[in-house]
Amino acid sequence: QSVLAQPPSVSAAPGQRVTISCSGSSSNIGNNYVSWYQQFPGTAPQLLIYDNNKRPSGIPDRFSGSKSGTSATLGITGLQTGDEADYYCGTWETSLSGGHYVFGTGTKVTVL
Amino acid sequence: EVQLLESGGGSVQPGGSLRLSCVASGFTFSSYGINWVRQAPGKGLEWVSGISLRGGRTDYADSVKGRFTISRDIPKNTLFLQMNSLRAEDTALYYCVKDLDDHFDYWGQGTLVTVSS
């Protein structure tokens, strides 16, 4: 059961910018780093953004992340057809029963 | 190069058991947390269980607690997931995922578990 809310889909024309929101609470986003994962159909997810706004080696700077309070945002500028994929946010959830990792509901990016 | 190779998936009847394995290479297995994440057909990602770096603590999603057991064989660089009392809703692609404390940096290709009568 996802506890992080994302819009089901976003779309834009090539070259444009899209943003994907990820809404949580003080027990997850509010007190932990947020990561973003990109998943192409039929393949495993890959790390896109970590520690709120850092990019792993090889990820272009068209991808950016930010966090404010209990929400996070992924931005993609200069949208390309190759960016069509599902995107998930994720973070640790601290609870009395231990540490659980939680993912967002996922957002499908479509390039018009 | 980090590699995570899952195996052990298959078809099983409700109430049955399966044991998944994940052989890791390319990093010091004992020095990192490692997890299982699943994805039901056409659905999103769900964290299932993990072994943390600090003290090797194990955690489980509420949906599998009491039915699944995670363990690892450090000399063999292998992670396991013993799945008992399987239900139809456990049907999914199960990924082995390495974590770097705050994020999941490497994912395997997954092994498919189908629970059906």
Interface residues (C-beta under 8 A of the other chain):
Chain A: Q1 S2 N32 Y33 S35 Y37 Q39 A44 P45 Q46 L47 Y50 D51 P56 D86 Y88 G90 W92 S97 G98 G99 H100 Y101 V102 F103 G104 T105 G106
Chain B: N35 V37 G44 L45 E46 W47 G50 S52 R57 D59 Y60 A61 D62 S63 Y95 D99 L100 D102 H103 F104 D105 Y106 W107 G108 Q109 G110
